């Protein structure tokens, strides 16, 4: 029971962090100079950064562990894509690197957390299967 409460609190924390990063990203991109190149980069970044949270929330609504893992795997891919766009946008606009770097770092931490969620869920799934096989 206590483990479930801790797991739910941690799950809530990742959702809060993803949401906060998406909001901060939306705020920062308003400061990006409007050039043809930057418009493309910003559009890509906004799509991937906001998609992470949507997929993570879908994961929590999953009906199976397999679906849960799949949704978080998609969220991880979107976060990795966001990392790329943060980096490219910062390298293309050196004057924004200082503002983008903390977002890129937070995004990387989110990737690591999501990776751990996937690994732990897969591990727990194997344990459940092994226990079911041993019970037979």
Buried (B, 14 or more C-beta within 10 A) or exposed (E): EEEEEEEEEEBEEBBEBBBEBBEBBBEBBEEBEEEEEBEEBBEBBBEBBBBBBBBBBBBBEBEEEEEBBBBBBBBBBBBBBBBBBBBBBBEBBEEBBEBBEEBBEBBBEBBEBBBEBBEEBEEEBEEEEEEEEEEE
